[in-house]
Amino acid sequence: MSTSPRCGARTRSGAVCRAPAVHGKARCRMHGGARRSGAPRGNRNARKHGLFTGDAASERKQVRDLLDEARKMLRDLS
């Protein structure tokens, strides 16, 4: 056990983790060496808030165009 490779990840205190690394991995079980640890493949959560829907994008474009026209009109009045 004492000769096995160490994790090496930084802990909250800033010290190096001294736990043994999982066999075949560079980190211990608490720092990402456990099976199926980490984020899932792909980013399906990015679309849950509706920011990337077509309706929201077209609405943002309309607002942006309206603001551009208003700024241009104010510039012409000055």
Biopython code that builds the backbone (N, CA, C, O; Angstrom):
import numpy as np
from Bio.PDB.StructureBuilder import StructureBuilder

atoms = [
    (1, "MET", "N", (0.829, -1.198, 0.000)),
    (1, "MET", "CA", (0.000, 0.000, 0.000)),
    (1, "MET", "C", (0.869, 1.256, 0.000)),
    (1, "MET", "O", (0.547, 2.216, -0.700)),
    (2, "SER", "N", (1.924, 1.273, 0.741)),
    (2, "SER", "CA", (2.736, 2.485, 0.829)),
    (2, "SER", "C", (3.537, 2.741, -0.439)),
    (2, "SER", "O", (3.998, 3.862, -0.651)),
    (3, "THR", "N", (3.717, 1.728, -1.291)),
    (3, "THR", "CA", (4.486, 1.929, -2.521)),
    (3, "THR", "C", (3.592, 2.237, -3.724)),
    (3, "THR", "O", (4.092, 2.498, -4.818)),
    (4, "SER", "N", (2.276, 2.206, -3.525)),
    (4, "SER", "CA", (1.377, 2.480, -4.649)),
    (4, "SER", "C", (1.420, 3.963, -5.005)),
    (4, "SER", "O", (1.701, 4.796, -4.143)),
    (5, "PRO", "N", (1.146, 4.303, -6.270)),
    (5, "PRO", "CA", (1.171, 5.719, -6.669)),
    (5, "PRO", "C", (0.085, 6.506, -5.952)),
    (5, "PRO", "O", (-0.985, 5.975, -5.654)),
    (6, "ARG", "N", (0.363, 7.762, -5.678)),
    (6, "ARG", "CA", (-0.563, 8.627, -4.947)),
    (6, "ARG", "C", (-1.419, 9.440, -5.905)),
    (6, "ARG", "O", (-1.087, 9.602, -7.080)),
    (7, "CYS", "N", (-2.504, 9.936, -5.389)),
    (7, "CYS", "CA", (-3.479, 10.679, -6.186)),
    (7, "CYS", "C", (-2.868, 11.962, -6.734)),
    (7, "CYS", "O", (-2.832, 12.149, -7.950)),
    (8, "GLY", "N", (-2.397, 12.832, -5.885)),
    (8, "GLY", "CA", (-1.769, 14.071, -6.332)),
    (8, "GLY", "C", (-2.711, 15.238, -6.532)),
    (8, "GLY", "O", (-2.249, 16.346, -6.808)),
    (9, "ALA", "N", (-4.022, 15.035, -6.405)),
    (9, "ALA", "CA", (-4.967, 16.146, -6.546)),
    (9, "ALA", "C", (-4.811, 17.093, -5.362)),
    (9, "ALA", "O", (-4.345, 16.693, -4.295)),
    (10, "ARG", "N", (-5.194, 18.322, -5.550)),
    (10, "ARG", "CA", (-5.121, 19.305, -4.461)),
    (10, "ARG", "C", (-6.384, 19.234, -3.620)),
    (10, "ARG", "O", (-7.488, 19.150, -4.156)),
    (11, "THR", "N", (-6.225, 19.267, -2.320)),
    (11, "THR", "CA", (-7.359, 19.258, -1.408)),
    (11, "THR", "C", (-7.819, 20.690, -1.168)),
    (11, "THR", "O", (-7.218, 21.631, -1.687)),
    (12, "ARG", "N", (-8.877, 20.860, -0.389)),
    (12, "ARG", "CA", (-9.388, 22.208, -0.106)),
    (12, "ARG", "C", (-8.369, 23.061, 0.627)),
    (12, "ARG", "O", (-8.335, 24.280, 0.459)),
    (13, "SER", "N", (-7.547, 22.427, 1.430)),
    (13, "SER", "CA", (-6.534, 23.178, 2.168)),
    (13, "SER", "C", (-5.332, 23.524, 1.311)),
    (13, "SER", "O", (-4.457, 24.273, 1.745)),
    (14, "GLY", "N", (-5.277, 22.987, 0.095)),
    (14, "GLY", "CA", (-4.164, 23.275, -0.795)),
    (14, "GLY", "C", (-3.068, 22.224, -0.752)),
    (14, "GLY", "O", (-2.119, 22.281, -1.534)),
    (15, "ALA", "N", (-3.193, 21.281, 0.142)),
    (15, "ALA", "CA", (-2.195, 20.213, 0.236)),
    (15, "ALA", "C", (-2.470, 19.164, -0.839)),
    (15, "ALA", "O", (-3.549, 19.132, -1.430)),
    (16, "VAL", "N", (-1.491, 18.317, -1.079)),
    (16, "VAL", "CA", (-1.637, 17.250, -2.063)),
    (16, "VAL", "C", (-2.352, 16.071, -1.414)),
    (16, "VAL", "O", (-2.049, 15.706, -0.278)),
    (17, "CYS", "N", (-3.300, 15.478, -2.135)),
    (17, "CYS", "CA", (-4.021, 14.307, -1.628)),
    (17, "CYS", "C", (-3.046, 13.142, -1.522)),
    (17, "CYS", "O", (-2.300, 12.859, -2.459)),
    (18, "ARG", "N", (-3.058, 12.478, -0.388)),
    (18, "ARG", "CA", (-2.116, 11.383, -0.161)),
    (18, "ARG", "C", (-2.753, 10.014, -0.302)),
    (18, "ARG", "O", (-2.115, 9.003, -0.007)),
    (19, "ALA", "N", (-4.018, 9.962, -0.754)),
    (19, "ALA", "CA", (-4.696, 8.683, -0.928)),
    (19, "ALA", "C", (-4.103, 7.952, -2.124)),
    (19, "ALA", "O", (-3.633, 8.586, -3.068)),
    (20, "PRO", "N", (-4.122, 6.616, -2.093)),
    (20, "PRO", "CA", (-3.591, 5.874, -3.242)),
    (20, "PRO", "C", (-4.488, 6.026, -4.467)),
    (20, "PRO", "O", (-5.712, 6.078, -4.346)),
    (21, "ALA", "N", (-3.874, 6.095, -5.637)),
    (21, "ALA", "CA", (-4.627, 6.220, -6.882)),
    (21, "ALA", "C", (-5.316, 4.896, -7.185)),
    (21, "ALA", "O", (-4.818, 3.833, -6.817)),
    (22, "VAL", "N", (-6.455, 4.963, -7.851)),
    (22, "VAL", "CA", (-7.184, 3.777, -8.266)),
    (22, "VAL", "C", (-6.344, 3.054, -9.310)),
    (22, "VAL", "O", (-5.677, 3.701, -10.117)),
    (23, "HIS", "N", (-6.365, 1.739, -9.311)),
    (23, "HIS", "CA", (-5.571, 0.942, -10.239)),
    (23, "HIS", "C", (-5.888, 1.328, -11.686)),
    (23, "HIS", "O", (-7.039, 1.264, -12.116)),
    (24, "GLY", "N", (-4.867, 1.724, -12.419)),
    (24, "GLY", "CA", (-5.040, 2.117, -13.814)),
    (24, "GLY", "C", (-5.440, 3.559, -14.018)),
    (24, "GLY", "O", (-5.630, 3.983, -15.158)),
    (25, "LYS", "N", (-5.574, 4.326, -12.954)),
    (25, "LYS", "CA", (-5.954, 5.737, -13.068)),
    (25, "LYS", "C", (-4.934, 6.594, -12.321)),
    (25, "LYS", "O", (-4.089, 6.076, -11.590)),
    (26, "ALA", "N", (-5.025, 7.901, -12.512)),
    (26, "ALA", "CA", (-4.076, 8.809, -11.874)),
    (26, "ALA", "C", (-4.630, 9.425, -10.602)),
    (26, "ALA", "O", (-3.893, 10.093, -9.876)),
    (27, "ARG", "N", (-5.919, 9.218, -10.310)),
    (27, "ARG", "CA", (-6.544, 9.846, -9.142)),
    (27, "ARG", "C", (-7.147, 8.804, -8.215)),
    (27, "ARG", "O", (-7.377, 7.660, -8.609)),
    (28, "CYS", "N", (-7.396, 9.214, -6.986)),
    (28, "CYS", "CA", (-8.023, 8.329, -6.007)),
    (28, "CYS", "C", (-9.526, 8.266, -6.255)),
    (28, "CYS", "O", (-10.035, 8.961, -7.134)),
    (29, "ARG", "N", (-10.226, 7.458, -5.508)),
    (29, "ARG", "CA", (-11.664, 7.288, -5.722)),
    (29, "ARG", "C", (-12.452, 8.552, -5.404)),
    (29, "ARG", "O", (-13.556, 8.738, -5.917)),
    (30, "MET", "N", (-11.902, 9.415, -4.570)),
    (30, "MET", "CA", (-12.616, 10.639, -4.200)),
    (30, "MET", "C", (-12.365, 11.783, -5.176)),
    (30, "MET", "O", (-13.117, 12.758, -5.193)),
    (31, "HIS", "N", (-11.315, 11.674, -5.988)),
    (31, "HIS", "CA", (-10.972, 12.765, -6.906)),
    (31, "HIS", "C", (-11.106, 12.366, -8.371)),
    (31, "HIS", "O", (-10.396, 12.903, -9.221)),
    (32, "GLY", "N", (-11.990, 11.450, -8.674)),
    (32, "GLY", "CA", (-12.274, 11.138, -10.061)),
    (32, "GLY", "C", (-11.784, 9.801, -10.555)),
    (32, "GLY", "O", (-11.924, 9.508, -11.742)),
    (33, "GLY", "N", (-11.224, 8.988, -9.713)),
    (33, "GLY", "CA", (-10.736, 7.691, -10.158)),
    (33, "GLY", "C", (-11.785, 6.603, -10.096)),
    (33, "GLY", "O", (-11.590, 5.522, -10.653)),
    (34, "ALA", "N", (-12.899, 6.870, -9.425)),
    (34, "ALA", "CA", (-13.944, 5.858, -9.278)),
    (34, "ALA", "C", (-14.630, 5.609, -10.617)),
    (34, "ALA", "O", (-14.656, 6.491, -11.475)),
    (35, "ARG", "N", (-15.172, 4.439, -10.794)),
    (35, "ARG", "CA", (-15.888, 4.114, -12.024)),
    (35, "ARG", "C", (-17.069, 5.054, -12.208)),
    (35, "ARG", "O", (-17.760, 5.402, -11.251)),
    (36, "ARG", "N", (-17.283, 5.446, -13.418)),
    (36, "ARG", "CA", (-18.405, 6.291, -13.816)),
    (36, "ARG", "C", (-18.420, 7.643, -13.114)),
    (36, "ARG", "O", (-19.478, 8.261, -12.993)),
    (37, "SER", "N", (-17.280, 8.105, -12.656)),
    (37, "SER", "CA", (-17.241, 9.415, -12.015)),
    (37, "SER", "C", (-17.026, 10.494, -13.069)),
    (37, "SER", "O", (-16.507, 10.215, -14.150)),
    (38, "GLY", "N", (-17.414, 11.694, -12.765)),
    (38, "GLY", "CA", (-17.262, 12.817, -13.684)),
    (38, "GLY", "C", (-18.567, 13.168, -14.360)),
    (38, "GLY", "O", (-19.602, 12.556, -14.097)),
    (39, "ALA", "N", (-18.514, 14.132, -15.210)),
    (39, "ALA", "CA", (-19.700, 14.619, -15.901)),
    (39, "ALA", "C", (-20.137, 13.625, -16.971)),
    (39, "ALA", "O", (-19.302, 12.897, -17.509)),
    (40, "PRO", "N", (-21.430, 13.579, -17.290)),
    (40, "PRO", "CA", (-21.894, 12.690, -18.350)),
    (40, "PRO", "C", (-21.415, 13.181, -19.716)),
    (40, "PRO", "O", (-21.095, 14.357, -19.887)),
    (41, "ARG", "N", (-21.372, 12.278, -20.669)),
    (41, "ARG", "CA", (-20.962, 12.632, -22.030)),
    (41, "ARG", "C", (-21.993, 13.570, -22.646)),
    (41, "ARG", "O", (-23.196, 13.396, -22.452)),
    (42, "GLY", "N", (-21.523, 14.547, -23.376)),
    (42, "GLY", "CA", (-22.430, 15.518, -23.982)),
    (42, "GLY", "C", (-22.920, 16.508, -22.940)),
    (42, "GLY", "O", (-22.699, 16.318, -21.744)),
    (43, "ASN", "N", (-23.568, 17.538, -23.380)),
    (43, "ASN", "CA", (-24.043, 18.560, -22.460)),
    (43, "ASN", "C", (-25.524, 18.797, -22.701)),
    (43, "ASN", "O", (-25.917, 19.803, -23.292)),
    (44, "ARG", "N", (-26.334, 17.868, -22.241)),
    (44, "ARG", "CA", (-27.776, 17.983, -22.447)),
    (44, "ARG", "C", (-28.399, 19.027, -21.525)),
    (44, "ARG", "O", (-29.508, 19.490, -21.790)),
    (45, "ASN", "N", (-27.718, 19.403, -20.462)),
    (45, "ASN", "CA", (-28.268, 20.383, -19.525)),
    (45, "ASN", "C", (-28.218, 21.802, -20.078)),
    (45, "ASN", "O", (-28.921, 22.678, -19.574)),
    (46, "ALA", "N", (-27.414, 22.046, -21.088)),
    (46, "ALA", "CA", (-27.247, 23.409, -21.601)),
    (46, "ALA", "C", (-28.517, 23.928, -22.257)),
    (46, "ALA", "O", (-28.677, 25.139, -22.404)),
    (47, "ARG", "N", (-29.411, 23.052, -22.648)),
    (47, "ARG", "CA", (-30.605, 23.496, -23.367)),
    (47, "ARG", "C", (-31.850, 23.511, -22.500)),
    (47, "ARG", "O", (-32.940, 23.757, -23.017)),
    (48, "LYS", "N", (-31.736, 23.262, -21.227)),
    (48, "LYS", "CA", (-32.912, 23.179, -20.370)),
    (48, "LYS", "C", (-33.543, 24.531, -20.079)),
    (48, "LYS", "O", (-34.735, 24.596, -19.777)),
    (49, "HIS", "N", (-32.779, 25.605, -20.161)),
    (49, "HIS", "CA", (-33.316, 26.913, -19.798)),
    (49, "HIS", "C", (-33.965, 27.630, -20.964)),
    (49, "HIS", "O", (-34.550, 28.694, -20.759)),
    (50, "GLY", "N", (-33.891, 27.102, -22.186)),
    (50, "GLY", "CA", (-34.562, 27.685, -23.330)),
    (50, "GLY", "C", (-33.797, 28.788, -24.027)),
    (50, "GLY", "O", (-34.334, 29.426, -24.933)),
    (51, "LEU", "N", (-32.555, 29.034, -23.633)),
    (51, "LEU", "CA", (-31.783, 30.124, -24.224)),
    (51, "LEU", "C", (-31.480, 29.869, -25.694)),
    (51, "LEU", "O", (-31.296, 30.817, -26.459)),
    (52, "PHE", "N", (-31.425, 28.601, -26.101)),
    (52, "PHE", "CA", (-31.024, 28.280, -27.460)),
    (52, "PHE", "C", (-32.188, 27.898, -28.364)),
    (52, "PHE", "O", (-31.967, 27.417, -29.475)),
    (53, "THR", "N", (-33.404, 28.100, -27.920)),
    (53, "THR", "CA", (-34.539, 27.773, -28.781)),
    (53, "THR", "C", (-34.654, 28.819, -29.883)),
    (53, "THR", "O", (-34.195, 29.951, -29.728)),
    (54, "GLY", "N", (-35.260, 28.438, -30.976)),
    (54, "GLY", "CA", (-35.398, 29.349, -32.107)),
    (54, "GLY", "C", (-36.225, 30.564, -31.781)),
    (54, "GLY", "O", (-35.913, 31.666, -32.233)),
    (55, "ASP", "N", (-37.284, 30.383, -30.996)),
    (55, "ASP", "CA", (-38.140, 31.519, -30.631)),
    (55, "ASP", "C", (-37.372, 32.543, -29.809)),
    (55, "ASP", "O", (-37.469, 33.745, -30.054)),
    (56, "ALA", "N", (-36.610, 32.064, -28.837)),
    (56, "ALA", "CA", (-35.857, 32.981, -27.982)),
    (56, "ALA", "C", (-34.792, 33.711, -28.784)),
    (56, "ALA", "O", (-34.571, 34.904, -28.580)),
    (57, "ALA", "N", (-34.136, 33.012, -29.687)),
    (57, "ALA", "CA", (-33.095, 33.643, -30.493)),
    (57, "ALA", "C", (-33.686, 34.706, -31.408)),
    (57, "ALA", "O", (-33.115, 35.788, -31.546)),
    (58, "SER", "N", (-34.826, 34.414, -32.037)),
    (58, "SER", "CA", (-35.432, 35.414, -32.921)),
    (58, "SER", "C", (-35.946, 36.610, -32.116)),
    (58, "SER", "O", (-35.869, 37.745, -32.588)),
    (59, "GLU", "N", (-36.460, 36.378, -30.932)),
    (59, "GLU", "CA", (-36.918, 37.486, -30.089)),
    (59, "GLU", "C", (-35.754, 38.373, -29.678)),
    (59, "GLU", "O", (-35.877, 39.597, -29.680)),
    (60, "ARG", "N", (-34.617, 37.763, -29.323)),
    (60, "ARG", "CA", (-33.439, 38.556, -28.962)),
    (60, "ARG", "C", (-32.964, 39.387, -30.149)),
    (60, "ARG", "O", (-32.543, 40.531, -29.973)),
    (61, "LYS", "N", (-33.025, 38.827, -31.352)),
    (61, "LYS", "CA", (-32.615, 39.565, -32.541)),
    (61, "LYS", "C", (-33.531, 40.762, -32.782)),
    (61, "LYS", "O", (-33.062, 41.844, -33.134)),
    (62, "GLN", "N", (-34.824, 40.572, -32.596)),
    (62, "GLN", "CA", (-35.761, 41.680, -32.776)),
    (62, "GLN", "C", (-35.493, 42.796, -31.774)),
    (62, "GLN", "O", (-35.517, 43.973, -32.133)),
    (63, "VAL", "N", (-35.239, 42.435, -30.531)),
    (63, "VAL", "CA", (-34.944, 43.442, -29.500)),
    (63, "VAL", "C", (-33.650, 44.166, -29.839)),
    (63, "VAL", "O", (-33.564, 45.386, -29.697)),
    (64, "ARG", "N", (-32.650, 43.425, -30.285)),
    (64, "ARG", "CA", (-31.370, 44.029, -30.650)),
    (64, "ARG", "C", (-31.552, 44.997, -31.817)),
    (64, "ARG", "O", (-30.989, 46.092, -31.801)),
    (65, "ASP", "N", (-32.328, 44.612, -32.825)),
    (65, "ASP", "CA", (-32.580, 45.497, -33.966)),
    (65, "ASP", "C", (-33.323, 46.756, -33.540)),
    (65, "ASP", "O", (-33.012, 47.853, -34.005)),
    (66, "LEU", "N", (-34.308, 46.598, -32.652)),
    (66, "LEU", "CA", (-35.064, 47.746, -32.160)),
    (66, "LEU", "C", (-34.160, 48.716, -31.403)),
    (66, "LEU", "O", (-34.263, 49.931, -31.573)),
    (67, "LEU", "N", (-33.274, 48.174, -30.566)),
    (67, "LEU", "CA", (-32.337, 49.032, -29.832)),
    (67, "LEU", "C", (-31.369, 49.732, -30.774)),
    (67, "LEU", "O", (-31.036, 50.899, -30.565)),
    (68, "ASP", "N", (-30.915, 49.036, -31.803)),
    (68, "ASP", "CA", (-30.023, 49.668, -32.778)),
    (68, "ASP", "C", (-30.712, 50.830, -33.480)),
    (68, "ASP", "O", (-30.107, 51.884, -33.679)),
    (69, "GLU", "N", (-31.975, 50.644, -33.856)),
    (69, "GLU", "CA", (-32.730, 51.723, -34.502)),
    (69, "GLU", "C", (-32.910, 52.911, -33.563)),
    (69, "GLU", "O", (-32.788, 54.060, -33.987)),
    (70, "ALA", "N", (-33.199, 52.642, -32.292)),
    (70, "ALA", "CA", (-33.391, 53.706, -31.320)),
    (70, "ALA", "C", (-32.086, 54.491, -31.109)),
    (70, "ALA", "O", (-32.097, 55.719, -31.020)),
    (71, "ARG", "N", (-30.971, 53.765, -31.032)),
    (71, "ARG", "CA", (-29.676, 54.449, -30.879)),
    (71, "ARG", "C", (-29.357, 55.319, -32.098)),
    (71, "ARG", "O", (-28.850, 56.432, -31.963)),
    (72, "LYS", "N", (-29.659, 54.798, -33.277)),
    (72, "LYS", "CA", (-29.403, 55.547, -34.503)),
    (72, "LYS", "C", (-30.271, 56.820, -34.539)),
    (72, "LYS", "O", (-29.808, 57.889, -34.936)),
    (73, "MET", "N", (-31.523, 56.679, -34.120)),
    (73, "MET", "CA", (-32.428, 57.828, -34.104)),
    (73, "MET", "C", (-31.931, 58.879, -33.093)),
    (73, "MET", "O", (-31.969, 60.075, -33.381)),
    (74, "LEU", "N", (-31.480, 58.451, -31.944)),
    (74, "LEU", "CA", (-30.944, 59.399, -30.948)),
    (74, "LEU", "C", (-29.682, 60.069, -31.459)),
    (74, "LEU", "O", (-29.461, 61.250, -31.190)),
    (75, "ARG", "N", (-28.855, 59.347, -32.185)),
    (75, "ARG", "CA", (-27.636, 59.918, -32.738)),
    (75, "ARG", "C", (-27.965, 60.971, -33.789)),
    (75, "ARG", "O", (-27.295, 62.000, -33.877)),
    (76, "ASP", "N", (-29.000, 60.711, -34.585)),
    (76, "ASP", "CA", (-29.400, 61.657, -35.626)),
    (76, "ASP", "C", (-30.002, 62.932, -35.022)),
    (76, "ASP", "O", (-29.854, 64.013, -35.593)),
    (77, "LEU", "N", (-30.676, 62.814, -33.878)),
    (77, "LEU", "CA", (-31.267, 63.978, -33.226)),
    (77, "LEU", "C", (-30.232, 64.873, -32.575)),
    (77, "LEU", "O", (-30.462, 66.071, -32.408)),
    (78, "SER", "N", (-29.117, 64.317, -32.212)),
    (78, "SER", "CA", (-28.093, 65.112, -31.513)),
    (78, "SER", "C", (-27.308, 66.000, -32.414)),
    (78, "SER", "O", (-26.421, 66.718, -31.953)),
]
sb = StructureBuilder()
sb.init_structure("model")
sb.init_model(0)
sb.init_chain("A")
sb.init_seg("    ")
for serial, (resi, resn, name, xyz) in enumerate(atoms, 1):
    if name == "N":
        sb.init_residue(resn, " ", resi, " ")
    sb.init_atom(name, np.array(xyz, "f"), 0.0, 1.0, " ", f" {name:<3s}", serial, name[0])
structure = sb.get_structure()
